[in-house]
Amino acid sequence: MTDQPRATLSAERYAARFTAAKAALQRHYCGVFKFWRTCPLKSCRRARACRGDARDCLARGAHDVARDAQWQARQQVLAATPACAGPPERMAREFMPDSLASVDTEPARRDQGETG
């Protein structure tokens, strides 16, 4: 068996993938917790899904969701994570729903071997 070199991600590419995964996950949690029911945007209520700023929606409603319900939703997301998901996507999925809304900065790179 031969060892193949690992593909490296540049810092910009890593941050872009993390941001995209974070945005998709925020929208997913908004749907799971049905925040569209109390959303001030008519388009969200009509679509019965988040159509606005998912980050704001999650920040506004996550404190009303029990910690156990948030943990269960996170466990379902982790269980559904495909084996081929990359480090940025896995890192985004590790956040709890209430803390995901407050993540603004670029993620700290855990694997120092992934410098680009």
N, C-alpha and C positions, 0 to 999 in steps of 0.2 A: 504494500500500500504506500503510495507516495503522498507526501504532505504538499498541499497546494497553498500558495500564499493567499492570505486573506485580502479581500478587496477593501480598500480604505475609502472613507467618506471625507470630503472636505468639511470644514466647520460650517460653511454656508449651506451645503447640501443637507447636512445633519439637522441643522436648525430648521430648514424648510420642511423636511419630512416630519420633524417633531411637531411643528406648528400645524401642519395639515392633519396629522393624526389627532392632535389635541382638539382642533376645531370639529372634526368628525365625531369625536367622543363626547364633546360638550353637547352637540346637537342630539346624539343618541340618548344621553342621560336626560335631556329635556323631554324627549319623547317617552322614555321609560317612566318618568315621574309625572307625566302629563301636565307639565307646566303651561301648556297652551290653554288650559281651561281658565286660568286667571290672567292670561297675558293681556296687556293693554292694546296690543296690535290686533286689529280685526282680521288681518290675513292669516295670522296664526290660529285664531279660533275657527275660522272658516275651513282651513286645511286640516285642522286637528293635528298639527305638527308645528314645530318651531320654524318660522319663516323669517324671523328677525335676527337679532344679535344673540346667539346662543350663549355666549359668555355672560352677558348681562342677565339673561333669563335664568341661567344656572346660579349666578351670584345672588339674585333676588329670591329664588325659591329653595335653594338647597338647605338653608338653615331650618326650614319647616319640615324637612324629611328626616325621619328617625335615622340614627347612625346605623342601626341594624339593617334597615332597608337599603341604605347607601352601600353598606358592606356586601350585601347579597347581590346588588346590581354589579358591583365591581367584580365579585367572584364569577358572575356569569360572563362578563366581558373577558376576564382572564382565561376562563375555560374555553371560550370561543376564539381565542387568539390562535391563528394558524402557526404551524411550526416554522414556516418560511418568513414570518414577520421579522423585520430587522430591528436593531437596537433602538432607533428613535421611536418606532411604533410601540415596542414593548415598554419603553420608559414612560410614554404617555399613558399607557393603560395601567400603570402601577399607581397612579394618583387616585385618591378617593374623589367622588363627585364634588363635594364641597370645597376641597382644596384645588381641584382642577380649574375652577373659575378664577382663582387668584394667581395662577401661574402665568406670569408675563414675560419673564426673562428667558433668554436662551438656556437650554438645559446644560448642566455641567456634564461633561463627557466622562463617563465612568470608566470606559475601557481606554486606557492611555495608548494602546496599540492602534487606535483608530484615528490617528492624527493624519491630517491631509494637507 
